[in-house]
Amino acid sequence: MGIGNWELGIGNWELGIGDWELGIGNWFFLILKIFYLLLTFAATFGIISNDGIGVRL
């Protein structure tokens, strides 16, 4: 029974690793989303000209 609980603990640990990877993914996409919103805001108000960063992106 103790061995079974230990194996369950390993499963929970693996789930924790998955949650950690999910956290990395959410952080990465959050940065991309903020970056995209900033670019959209800048382009909307003409901060970025067409011959500047907008063309390269």
C-alpha positions as CSV (number, residue, x, y, z in Angstrom):
1,M,0.0,0.0,0.0
2,G,2.9,2.3,0.8
3,I,4.3,1.5,-2.6
4,G,1.0,2.4,-4.3
5,N,0.9,5.8,-2.6
6,W,4.5,6.4,-3.6
7,E,3.6,5.7,-7.3
8,L,0.6,8.0,-7.0
9,G,3.1,10.6,-5.7
10,I,5.2,10.2,-8.8
11,G,2.0,10.7,-10.9
12,N,1.2,13.9,-9.1
13,W,4.8,15.1,-9.6
14,E,4.5,14.5,-13.3
15,L,1.3,16.4,-13.3
16,G,3.1,19.2,-11.6
17,I,5.7,19.2,-14.4
18,G,2.9,19.5,-16.9
19,D,1.4,22.4,-15.0
20,W,4.8,24.1,-15.0
21,E,5.1,23.7,-18.8
22,L,1.6,25.1,-19.1
23,G,2.7,28.1,-17.1
24,I,5.6,28.7,-19.4
25,G,3.3,28.5,-22.4
26,N,0.8,30.9,-20.9
27,W,3.6,33.3,-20.0
28,F,5.1,33.1,-23.5
29,F,1.7,33.7,-25.2
30,L,0.9,36.5,-22.8
31,I,4.1,38.3,-23.8
32,L,3.2,37.8,-27.5
33,K,-0.3,39.1,-26.9
34,I,0.9,42.2,-25.1
35,F,3.5,42.8,-27.9
36,Y,0.9,42.4,-30.6
37,L,-1.5,44.8,-28.8
38,L,1.3,47.4,-28.4
39,L,2.1,47.1,-32.1
40,T,-1.6,47.4,-33.0
41,F,-2.0,50.5,-30.7
42,A,1.2,52.1,-32.2
43,A,0.1,51.4,-35.8
44,T,-3.4,52.7,-35.1
45,F,-2.1,56.1,-33.8
46,G,0.6,56.4,-36.5
47,I,3.5,55.9,-34.1
48,I,5.0,53.3,-36.4
49,S,5.3,54.5,-40.0
50,N,4.8,52.2,-43.0
51,D,8.5,52.5,-44.0
52,G,9.6,51.6,-40.4
53,I,9.1,48.7,-38.2
54,G,5.7,47.9,-39.7
55,V,7.2,46.8,-43.0
56,R,9.8,44.6,-41.3
57,L,7.2,42.9,-39.2
